Amino acid sequence: MKLLVTGGAGFIGSAFVRLAVSGGHFSVLNVDKLTYAGNLENLASVAGNPRYRFLRGDCADAALLDNCFRDFAPDAVIHFAAESHVDRSILSPQPVFDSNLAGSFQMLEAARRHGIARYIHVSTDEVYGSIDPPQEADENYPLRTSSPYSASKAGSDLLALSYHTTYKLPVVVTRASNNYGPYQFPEKLIPLMISNALEDKPLPIYGDGMQVRDWLYVDDHCRAILALLEKGAAGEVYNIGGSRSLPNLTVVKQILAATGKPESLLKTVTDRPGHDRRYALSSRKIMEATGWAPQVPFEQGLAETIDWYRNNQTWVAHVKSGEYREYYERNYAGR
């Protein structure tokens, strides 16, 4: 089975590509624009695999997409490509709309023109906004976005679903909770706090740190997508949660304890505008439809993630210095 994966050099996308290629059942064409968080070092383990190909390109480029669909003839599309950081969307909203809406539109149009057999649009639980306890959002929960990022994702979700209703494009929309694991760009909570703790730098905590998030190990997320590739119903939305909700401050204190660092490194900073207080997902639908369930307990996944960052300081240094951008030029220039 041939998969066209967009954004496959990012954190979740690269985890999916590694899983799909190493499993031996898929050939993958990875199309990635290589913005600040797209890092080909994430894919070094599959770079020489004959079932893997990479193309640097923008999902908003209709001509490039037509060439990809015509030449590679994918059986399915997994659309990860997105600007995904809330803080960046608040500081500069334009890129999230250019990527998350315009890019998604061009992908859907290309898939429609070329008669794709399966299209998975990867989204986020942030489209549901803040949820009061003890409620959990199922797939019919109202969309109540709080940031330019979540609004752009909600818009692209609805656009994707409209292509199923109007054009019968076999679209499946997924909405996952907060992912964590190896190779995550150190701006999100867990990798930032691990990186700062290992370097004895202050760990910035928004407000009181009691914002609650449901944590999902990235490989569990990727396994869910593979399950939906096989068993997901076209035109449906599926939540993918880790079934482990914790306040941010609790997570950060666990990181300090695991790295042997003092809580004096905690530093309270002004909360960001519109910061959602609590996310909570019900994953019953995907569990009943596919038999999927998260396999990695949070404590195990966090320990493995900390070990990975501790043992891969060169990767971290490249990311922080920007040297990872030179990897593309060194390895692909002239090819």
N, C-alpha and C positions, 0 to 999 in steps of 0.2 A: 504494500500500500504506500502510495506516494503522498507526502504531506507538504504543503506550502505553509511554512511557519513565519509569521511576521514578528519582529521584535525578539528574535531568538538569541540575540547577544545580551539581552537584559537579564535581570536576576531570575525571574520565574521562567521566562522564555528559554534561557540557556539550560536550566534544570530540566525542562521538558525535552529539549533537543537531546541532551545527554541520555535521558531515560529512553526516548524513542529509538535513537540510533543504536544504543548499546543492547537493546532488547532483541535486535536482529529482524524485527518484523516490518520495519518502516524505512523508507528512503525519505530524506528531508532536504528541502531547499529552504534555507534560512535567508529571509530578506530583512535587512536591518539598516536603518539610516546611520547608526553609530553616533547618536547624540551623546551627551555627557555620561549617561549610565550604560551605554552599549559597549561591551568590553569583550573582544574576541579571545582574551586570555581565559575567559570562562569556558571556552569551548576547545581548549587545547587538547583535551583527551579524545575528541572525536574528529579533530581537524584533518587527519589523514585517512579517515574511514571512507571507503568508496561509496557508501550510502549517504554521505553528507556533502552538501554543497552550500557555499555562502555567496550571496550577492549583496553588495552594498547598494542600497536604494531606498527611496522614499515611497511609502504607501500612498501618498497623494499624487504620485506620478502615474497617470493613466497609461501612457505608452509603455513604460517599464513593466507595469503589471500585465498588460496584454502579452508582452514578450514572455514573461514568466509563465503565464497560464498556457500559452501556445507551445512553448519549448519544453517545459517540464511536465505538462499535462497532469496536474495533481488530482488525486482522488478526493482530497479534503483540504480545507483551510483551517488553521488554528491562528486566530488573530489576537496576538498579545500586544502588538505595537501600540504604545501609549506613553504620554507624559504622565507620570504617576505620583508625583510628590505634591502634597497639599500645600506646604509652605511655599514652594516655588510657584504654584498657581496663584497664590495670594499676592506674591511680589510681582509677578508678571503673568497675567492671565492669557495673553495671546497664544503662546505655544501650545497650551493644552487644548484650545479649540482648533488650532491648525492641525494638530496631530490626531486628537481623539474624535473629532467630528469630521473634518475634511478627509483625513486619512481613512477613517472607517467608511465614509461614503464611497470613496474611490475603490476600496476593497470590495464592497458589496456590489458595486456596478460591474467590476471585473468578473466577480464570481457569477453574476447573473448572465453576463455576455457569454461566458464560457461554459455554462451549464454545470457548475460544480455540484457534486453529489452530497457533500456534507460541509457545513460551515459553522465553526464554533467561535463565538464572540466572547472574549474573556473580559469580565467586568469585576465589580467590587461591591462589598457590602455597604460602602459609604453612600451609595445612592439612596439608602433607606434613612439616612440621617440618624440623629440621636434617638435612642429608644429607652423609655422609662422601664425600670424593673417592675415586675418580673417578666415582662413581655419579651418575646423573640420574634424576629421578622421571618415570616414565611415568604414565598414567592409572590403572594398577592398583597403584601404589606405596601402601604402608600410610599411613593418616592418623595423624599423631603430633603433635598440637597442643601448643603451648608457652605460649600466652597466652589470656586470656579472649576476645580478638578472634578468634584463629584457631580456637578451640573453637566459637565462635558461628557462624563461617562453615562449618566442617566440618559442624556440626549442620544448618544450613540447606541445604547441598549434599545431604545424605542425605535430608532431608525432601523436597526438590524431586524427587529421583530416585524416592522412594517414591510420589509422585503419578503418575509414569509407570507404575510397576509395578502399582499398585493401581487407578488411575482412567484409565489410558491417556492422561493429559495429555501432550501432545507437548513434553516438557521437554528442553532441552539445557543442560548445565552447563559453564561455562568457568572455567579456572583460569589466571590470568595472573601473570607475574612482575612485578617492581617497575617501575611506570610513572613516566615523567618527561615534562616538556614545559611549555609555557606554561599559565598560569592555575592552577597547582597551589598550594594553600594552603601558606604557608611554615612548615610544621611537619615535613614529611617531609625526608629528608636533602638532596636536591639543591636544592630551592627555599630551604630554610633556609640552607644554606651559601652559595648565590649571594647571597641577601639580606644576610647578615651580612658577606660579603666586600665587597660594593659599599658597605656602610656602615662598613667598617673596624672591625667588631665581632669578638670572638673566635668561632672556629668550634669548637663543642664536639664532641669525638670520644669515642664510647663505648669504654672499655677501650683495647685496642691498635689498634682501627680495622681489624682484619683480617677482619671479617665479610664474607663474599662474597655478592653479590647479582647476579642476572641482570637487565640493564637493557633495558626495552622502551619505545620512544617511543610516546606515547599515541595518535597517529594510526595507527600500525601496529596497536595493539590494537583500535582502532575498526574498521579495515578487516577484521580477523579476525572480529569479531562480525558484520559485514555478510556475510562469506563463509559463516559458519555459519547465518545467517538463511536463506540460500538452499540450502546444501548439507549442513548438519549433520544427523546422524541422531538421531531422538528417542530419549531414554533413554540417551544417550551423554555422556561427559565428554571435553572437549578442553583440553589444555594449550596456552597461548599464551605463548611465551618470546621474548626478544629475541636469544638466541644470543650474548650478550656478558656474561660473568661477570667481575666485578672486585671487589677488596676496597674497602670504603668509603673507607679512607685514600687509595687511589689516585685514586678519584673526586674526593675533596675537594682533593687536591693539583693535579689537573687544573683544577679550578675556580679555585684560587688563581692558577695560571699564566695561565689565560685572562683573568682579571680584573686581572692585573698586581699582585697583592697578595702580601706576604711570608708564608712558612710560619711565621713567628713568631706569626701569628694563630691557629694551631692550639692547642687547649686540650684536654687529656685530662680526661675526667670519668668518674665511677664508672659502670660498665656497668649496663644495666637488668637486672632479674631475668628469668631464663629466656631470655636473648637467643640466638636461633638463630645458629649459626656460619656455616652455608652453605646457600643455596638453589640448586637446579639443576634445570632442567626439560628434558625431551625434548618437542619440538613435532612430532615425526614424524607423529603421527596427523592433526593438522589440515592439515599440508602435503600429505599424501597424499590426504586426503579432499576438499580444496577448492582446492589449488594455491596457497594463501596462503603468504607468507614475509615476514619483516620487511624493509622497504625502506630504513629510515633508519639508517645506521651510527651507532654511539654518539658518536663524535667530532663528527660533523655535527649530530646532535640536541642534544648538550650545548652546542655553540657557538650554535645557533639559540635554545636555551632561555635561555642567558646574555644574548644580545642582546635577547630579549623582555623579560626582567626589567629590564635596563638601560634600555630604551626605554619601559617602562610603570610608572614609579615612582608615578604617581597611583593605579593599581590596587593596588600594593603598600601604599601609604600608607593607602588605604581599608580594606584587609583588616586591617592591623595596628591601626588605630584603631577598627575596628568600624563605620566609616561606611558600608561596603557594605550593612549591614543596613537603613539608611535608604533605600536605593535602592528596595526593595520598596514601602515606604510612599509614597514620592514618585511612583512610577510606576503603582501599582495601587490606591491608596486611592480608594474610591468607584466603581471600575469594576465 
